[in-house]
């Protein structure tokens, strides 16, 4: 096992990692899907469903919190699974999470220009062709490609630059959400809840509908795992990293739940049904009614657009760091472990993900929905493997320093494995409500096949170097090594100086 000191700059503050994780989880879904959640489970039922889903993710998040604080190294899942399961387990886990990250970035590239049509109906110009029923326009493509290039460049120019963008956009999202919640309290009515507190005629049917919402909610919380990917760049105490990760999950649960309650407090069942049949932007229509002007609907849409970019930005950070860690272990070509000389960002990995993101819109939005769903499956599989790694490492390395230590680890780890395993099964079991369609399975299979090709080629080419875990030397270890290094260097300097003095003085003495 090789050792090294970190090559990354520690630029992320506690606030930075909080907004990166929170922004990754709050995308566009809270604007377009709230009406569907309410119609499925009811206002209180849907909010309760998100709380239940949040608890599922909370257990997985706890395992991540302990492992990230114990091994604060770029790559997160790659390092955790490698120490627990070895190179092959690490390859599967990290390759799966990269599919998730790339899938989201490709989807967001298509989602952003699509949303522009809500704000600017005449935006679509220059019809080109149709893919899976989705019309591709030149103006739509241009916006997607240009924005993908800009976000790629922002990430190349430095992690702190990306964090500043994330902060600005997350504040806008939070502001839009708070405006909606406050307006609902002032101008909403409890009468609007009639007939939609819970959906169902019996207690059993109500519970079933709440659980139907709960089952899909974990997919909206994917993104907190970006924090371990950038662990080497975080400049906060290790124990605090774990706490910030958990806090990001809690804040996301609260945000989603309160938005659902606010919409239900403003719009009655008939108004929600009308909005669903119209634009489908129920949250935006609720904002418009709460303030009595359609202009405020655009505020929510802008907040949703910011959510798209925050998710996109976060997954660019996560995906590039995951590729860097695999390349450093010679699991994929080592060119992807190259850092920018000035900005210390994994430039080749970012260029590849950026290029894929710029190409993706040519396939149309329907194709991107498929790859995003396939990517979500990859994320859930990685969650399950990390949860198993958590339990393995507690037995395999009980004395490992753990700045953030999870209590009752058997219960927490067991629940994390159970919950994440359930999420994986949801994608696999037909009729579960979240199962992948054949096109999505084709993408999962194609990605797995590409991974097998990389695995075989790199194992043959790099032989003993393949799967080598490059372990990070901690700041504490580096500090203990420094005096020895300094003493050796000082001795050399003194010896050289003495030698030079003697050479000069001896001839004069003679």
C-alpha positions in Angstrom: 0.0 0.0 0.0 1.6 3.3 -1.1 1.4 6.4 0.9 1.4 10.1 -0.1 0.6 13.6 1.1 -2.4 15.2 -0.5 -1.9 17.1 -3.7 -5.2 19.0 -3.4 -5.7 22.4 -1.9 -7.8 22.5 1.2 -10.3 25.1 0.1 -13.7 23.9 1.3 -15.1 25.4 4.5 -17.9 23.8 6.6 -20.4 26.1 4.8 -19.0 25.0 1.4 -19.5 21.3 2.0 -23.0 21.9 3.4 -24.2 23.8 0.3 -22.5 21.3 -2.0 -24.4 18.4 -0.4 -27.7 20.2 0.1 -27.6 21.7 -3.5 -26.9 18.2 -4.9 -30.1 16.9 -3.2 -32.4 19.9 -4.1 -32.8 19.8 -7.8 -35.8 20.4 -10.0 -38.1 17.8 -8.5 -39.6 20.1 -5.8 -41.0 22.3 -8.6 -42.4 19.7 -10.9 -43.2 16.7 -8.7 -44.9 18.1 -5.7 -48.4 17.8 -7.2 -47.8 14.2 -7.9 -46.6 13.5 -4.4 -49.7 15.2 -2.9 -52.1 13.3 -5.2 -50.4 10.0 -4.3 -50.2 10.4 -0.5 -52.0 13.6 0.5 -50.4 16.7 1.9 -49.5 15.4 5.3 -49.1 11.9 3.9 -46.6 13.0 1.3 -44.6 15.1 3.8 -44.6 12.1 6.2 -43.4 10.0 3.3 -40.4 12.2 2.8 -39.6 12.0 6.5 -39.7 8.2 6.3 -37.5 8.3 3.2 -35.2 10.7 4.9 -34.8 8.2 7.8 -33.9 5.5 5.3 -31.1 7.8 3.9 -30.2 8.9 7.4 -28.9 5.5 8.4 -26.8 5.3 5.2 -25.6 8.8 5.8 -24.4 7.8 9.3 -22.1 5.1 7.8 -20.8 7.7 5.4 -20.2 10.2 8.2 -18.0 7.8 10.2 -16.1 6.5 7.2 -15.4 9.9 5.8 -14.1 11.3 9.1 -11.9 8.1 9.5 -10.6 8.2 5.9 -10.8 11.8 4.6 -9.4 11.0 1.2 -10.4 11.9 -2.3 -12.6 9.2 -3.8 -14.7 8.4 -0.7 -16.5 5.2 -1.8 -13.3 4.0 -3.6 -11.3 4.1 -0.4 -14.0 2.7 2.0 -14.8 -0.3 -0.2 -11.1 -1.0 -1.0 -10.1 -1.2 2.6 -13.1 -3.5 3.3 -13.5 -5.6 0.2 -10.3 -5.2 -1.8 -9.7 -4.0 -5.4 -12.5 -5.8 -7.1 -15.2 -4.7 -4.6 -13.8 -1.2 -4.8 -13.9 -1.2 -8.6 -17.6 -2.2 -8.7 -18.6 0.3 -6.0 -16.8 3.3 -7.5 -17.7 2.4 -11.1 -21.4 2.3 -10.0 -21.2 5.7 -8.3 -19.6 7.3 -11.4 -22.5 6.1 -13.5 -24.8 7.9 -11.1 -22.8 11.1 -11.2 -22.4 11.1 -15.0 -26.1 10.3 -15.4 -27.2 13.3 -13.4 -24.9 15.7 -15.2 -26.2 14.5 -18.6 -29.8 14.8 -17.4 -29.4 18.3 -16.1 -27.9 19.4 -19.4 -31.2 18.5 -21.0 -33.4 19.7 -18.1 -32.1 23.3 -18.0 -33.0 24.4 -21.6 -36.4 22.5 -21.3 -37.3 24.7 -18.3 -36.5 27.8 -20.3 -39.5 27.1 -22.4 -41.7 27.7 -19.3 -40.2 31.2 -18.9 -39.9 32.0 -22.5 -42.4 30.1 -24.7 -40.9 31.3 -28.0 -37.4 30.1 -27.0 -37.5 27.0 -29.2 -36.1 27.9 -32.7 -34.6 25.8 -35.5 -36.2 22.4 -35.4 -33.6 19.7 -36.2 -35.0 16.1 -35.5 -37.0 14.0 -33.0 -35.7 11.3 -30.6 -38.1 9.1 -28.7 -40.9 11.6 -29.3 -38.8 14.6 -28.1 -38.2 17.4 -30.6 -34.7 18.7 -30.7 -34.2 22.4 -31.6 -31.0 24.3 -32.4 -31.7 26.9 -29.7 -32.3 24.1 -27.1 -29.0 22.4 -28.1 -27.1 25.6 -28.0 -28.1 26.5 -24.5 -27.4 23.0 -23.2 -23.9 22.9 -24.8 -22.9 26.4 -23.8 -24.0 25.9 -20.2 -22.3 22.5 -20.0 -19.0 24.1 -21.1 -19.3 27.0 -18.6 -19.9 24.6 -15.7 -17.0 22.4 -16.8 -14.7 25.5 -16.9 -15.9 26.7 -13.5 -14.9 23.4 -12.0 -11.5 23.4 -13.8 -10.8 26.9 -12.5 -10.9 25.6 -8.9 -12.9 23.9 -6.3 -13.5 27.1 -4.5 -14.9 28.8 -7.6 -17.4 25.9 -7.9 -18.2 26.3 -4.2 -18.9 30.1 -4.6 -21.3 29.3 -7.5 -23.0 26.7 -5.3 -23.4 29.1 -2.4 -25.0 31.8 -4.5 -27.5 29.4 -6.2 -28.3 27.5 -3.0 -29.2 30.8 -1.3 -31.6 31.6 -4.2 -33.2 28.1 -3.9 -33.6 28.6 -0.1 -34.9 32.1 -0.5 -37.6 30.9 -3.1 -38.6 28.1 -0.8 -38.8 30.3 2.3 -40.9 32.9 0.4 -43.4 30.1 -0.6 -43.6 28.8 3.0 -44.1 32.2 4.5 -46.7 33.2 1.9 -48.6 29.9 2.6 -48.8 30.7 6.3 -50.0 34.3 5.6 -52.4 33.7 2.6 -53.1 29.9 2.7 -56.1 28.3 4.3 -56.6 25.2 6.4 -59.8 24.6 4.3 -57.6 23.7 1.3 -56.5 20.6 3.2 -60.0 19.1 3.1 -59.9 15.9 1.2 -56.1 15.8 0.8 -54.6 15.5 4.3 -54.2 11.7 3.5 -55.3 9.8 0.5 -57.3 6.6 1.1 -60.6 5.5 2.6 -59.1 3.2 5.3 -56.1 3.4 7.6 -54.5 0.6 5.6 -54.9 2.3 2.3 -53.6 5.6 3.7 -50.5 3.9 5.1 -50.0 2.2 1.7 -50.1 5.6 -0.1 -47.7 7.2 2.4 -45.3 4.3 1.9 -45.7 4.7 -1.9 -44.3 8.2 -1.6 -41.6 7.1 0.9 -40.3 4.5 -1.5 -39.4 7.1 -4.2 -38.1 9.7 -1.9 -34.6 8.3 -1.4 -34.0 9.0 -5.1 -34.4 12.7 -4.3 -31.8 12.6 -1.6 -28.9 11.2 -3.7 -26.1 13.7 -3.5 -24.9 13.9 0.1 -22.2 11.4 -0.9 -20.4 14.1 -2.8 -18.8 15.2 0.5 -16.6 12.1 0.8 -15.5 12.5 -2.8 -13.9 15.8 -2.0 -12.7 15.0 1.5 -9.1 15.9 0.8 -10.2 19.5 -0.1 -12.1 20.1 3.1 -10.5 22.4 5.6 -12.5 21.6 8.8 -12.0 19.3 11.8 -12.6 15.6 10.8 -15.4 15.1 13.4 -17.2 18.1 11.9 -17.2 16.6 8.4 -19.5 13.8 9.6 -21.8 16.1 11.3 -22.1 18.4 8.3 -23.0 15.4 6.1 -25.8 14.4 8.4 -27.0 18.0 8.7 -27.3 18.2 4.9 -29.6 15.2 4.8 -31.8 16.7 7.6 -32.0 20.0 5.9 -33.1 18.4 2.6 -35.8 16.4 4.4 -37.1 19.6 6.1 -37.0 21.5 2.8 -39.0 18.9 0.8 -41.6 18.4 3.6 -42.3 22.1 4.2 -42.6 22.8 0.5 -45.2 20.0 0.2 -47.1 21.4 3.3 -47.0 24.9 1.8 -48.4 23.9 -1.6 -51.2 21.9 0.1 -52.1 24.9 2.3 -52.4 27.2 -0.7 -54.0 25.0 -3.3 -57.1 22.7 -2.8 -57.4 19.4 -4.6 -59.2 20.8 -7.6 -56.6 23.5 -8.1 -53.8 21.0 -7.8 -55.5 18.7 -10.4 -56.0 21.7 -12.8 -52.3 22.6 -12.4 -51.2 19.1 -13.0 -53.2 18.9 -16.3 -51.8 22.3 -17.3 -48.1 23.2 -16.9 -47.5 20.5 -14.2 -45.6 23.2 -12.2 -47.8 22.9 -9.1 -45.3 24.6 -6.8 -45.0 27.6 -9.2 -48.8 27.9 -9.4 -49.0 27.8 -5.6 -46.5 30.7 -5.4 -48.5 32.6 -8.0 -51.8 32.2 -6.0 -50.2 33.0 -2.7 -48.9 36.4 -3.9 -51.7 37.0 -6.4 -49.5 37.6 -9.4 -48.1 35.2 -12.0 -44.7 36.9 -11.8 -44.0 35.1 -8.5 -44.5 31.8 -10.3 -41.3 32.7 -12.3 -39.5 33.1 -9.0 -40.1 29.5 -8.1 -39.1 28.4 -11.7 -35.8 30.4 -11.3 -35.3 28.6 -8.0 -35.8 25.3 -9.7 -33.3 26.3 -12.4 -30.8 27.1 -9.7 -31.5 23.6 -8.3 -30.6 22.1 -11.6 -27.3 23.8 -11.7 -26.4 23.1 -8.0 -27.1 19.3 -8.6 -25.1 19.5 -11.9 -22.2 21.3 -10.2 -22.1 18.9 -7.2 -22.0 15.8 -9.4 -19.3 17.3 -11.6 -17.2 17.6 -8.4 -18.1 14.1 -7.2 -17.7 12.4 -10.6 -14.3 13.9 -11.3 -12.9 13.0 -7.9 -14.2 9.4 -8.1 -12.5 9.0 -11.5 -9.3 10.5 -10.1 -9.2 8.0 -7.3 -9.7 5.0 -9.7 -7.0 6.3 -12.0 -4.6 6.8 -9.0 -5.1 3.0 -8.3 -4.6 2.2 -12.0 -8.1 0.8 -12.3 -8.7 3.2 -15.3 -6.0 5.0 -17.3 -3.8 7.1 -15.0 -4.2 10.1 -17.2 -7.4 10.8 -15.3 -5.4 11.3 -12.1 -3.7 14.4 -13.6 -4.3 17.6 -11.6 -4.3 21.1 -13.1 -0.9 22.7 -12.3 -2.4 25.9 -10.9 -5.9 25.1 -9.7 -5.3 21.5 -8.4 -8.4 20.1 -10.0 -8.6 16.7 -11.8 -8.6 18.3 -15.3 -8.8 15.3 -17.6 -11.6 13.7 -15.6 -13.5 17.0 -15.7 -12.9 17.4 -19.4 -14.3 13.9 -20.1 -17.4 14.4 -18.0 -17.9 17.8 -19.5 -17.6 16.4 -23.0 -20.1 13.7 -22.2 -22.4 16.3 -20.8 -22.1 18.4 -24.0 -22.8 15.4 -26.2 -25.7 14.1 -24.2 -28.4 16.7 -25.3 -28.1 15.4 -28.9 -29.8 12.2 -27.7 -32.9 14.1 -26.4 -34.5 14.4 -23.0 -36.1 11.0 -23.0 -32.8 9.3 -23.4 -31.4 11.3 -20.5 -34.3 10.3 -18.2 -33.3 6.7 -18.9 -29.6 7.3 -18.1 -30.5 9.3 -15.0 -32.6 6.4 -13.7 -29.8 3.9 -14.5 -27.4 6.2 -12.7 -29.7 6.3 -9.6 -29.5 2.5 -9.6 -25.7 2.8 -9.6 -25.8 5.2 -6.6 -28.0 2.9 -4.6 -25.8 -0.1 -5.3 -22.8 2.0 -4.1 -24.7 3.0 -1.0 -25.3 -0.7 -0.2 -21.6 -1.6 -0.7 -20.5 1.3 1.5 -22.9 0.3 4.2 -21.5 -3.3 4.1 -18.0 -1.9 4.1 -18.9 0.1 7.3 -19.8 -3.2 9.1 -16.7 -5.1 7.7 -14.3 -2.4 8.8 -15.8 -2.2 12.3 -14.7 -5.9 12.7 -11.7 -5.9 10.4 -10.1 -2.7 11.8 -11.7 -2.0 15.2 -8.8 0.2 16.3 -8.9 2.5 13.3 -9.1 6.1 14.5 -12.7 7.3 14.1 -13.0 11.0 14.9 -16.8 10.7 14.3 -17.9 7.4 15.8 -21.5 6.1 15.2 -23.1 4.6 18.3 -24.8 1.2 18.1 -23.0 0.5 14.9 -24.5 -3.0 14.4 -28.0 -1.5 14.4 -27.1 1.5 12.3 -25.0 -0.6 9.8 -27.7 -3.3 9.6 -30.4 -0.7 8.9 -28.2 1.0 6.3 -27.6 -2.3 4.5 -31.3 -3.2 4.7 -32.5 0.2 3.5 -30.0 0.6 0.7 -30.5 -3.0 -0.3 -34.3 -2.4 -0.5 -33.6 0.6 -2.7 -31.6 -1.6 -5.1 -34.4 -4.2 -5.1 -36.9 -1.5 -6.0 -35.0 -1.0 -9.3 -34.9 -4.7 -10.0 -38.4 -6.0 -9.1 -41.0 -5.4 -11.8 -44.1 -3.6 -10.7 -42.4 -2.0 -7.7 -43.0 1.5 -9.0 -39.3 2.2 -9.3 -38.1 -0.7 -11.5 -35.9 0.1 -14.5 -37.3 -0.3 -18.0 -35.4 -2.3 -20.6 -33.7 0.7 -22.1 -32.4 1.6 -18.7 -31.2 -2.0 -18.1 -29.4 -1.7 -21.5 -27.5 1.3 -20.2 -26.6 -0.4 -16.9 -25.4 -3.4 -18.9 -23.4 -1.2 -21.3 -21.8 0.6 -18.4 -21.0 -2.7 -16.7 -19.5 -4.1 -19.9 -17.3 -1.0 -20.3 -16.2 -1.4 -16.7 -15.2 -5.1 -17.4 -13.2 -4.0 -20.4 -11.3 -1.4 -18.3 -10.8 -3.9 -15.5 -9.3 -6.5 -17.8 -7.1 -4.1 -19.8 -5.8 -2.2 -16.8 -5.1 -5.4 -14.8 -3.1 -6.8 -17.7 -1.2 -3.6 -18.4 -0.4 -2.3 -14.9 -0.2 -5.8 -13.2 0.9 -5.3 -9.6 0.1 -1.6 -9.7 -3.6 -2.4 -10.5 -5.8 -1.8 -7.5 -3.1 -0.3 -5.3 -4.7 1.9 -2.7 -2.7 5.1 -2.3 -3.2 5.9 1.4 -3.1 9.5 2.4 -0.6 10.6 5.1 -2.6 12.5 7.6 -1.6 16.0 8.8 -0.6 14.5 12.2 1.6 11.9 10.6 3.2 14.5 8.3 3.9 16.7 11.3 5.8 13.8 13.1 7.8 13.1 10.0 8.8 16.7 9.4 11.5 17.0 12.2 13.3 14.0 10.9 13.3 15.3 7.3 14.3 18.7 8.6 17.2 17.3 10.6 18.6 15.3 7.6 18.4 18.4 5.4 20.0 20.6 8.0 22.9 18.1 8.5 23.6 18.1 4.7 23.6 21.9 4.6 26.0 22.1 7.6 28.3 19.5 6.2 28.5 21.2 2.8 29.1 24.6 4.5 32.0 23.2 6.6 33.5 21.5 3.5 33.5 24.7 1.5 35.0 26.7 4.4 37.8 24.2 4.9 38.6 24.2 1.1 39.0 28.0 1.2 40.9 28.3 4.5 43.4 25.4 4.2 45.3 26.9 1.2 45.5 30.3 3.1 46.9 28.5 6.2 49.4 26.8 4.2 
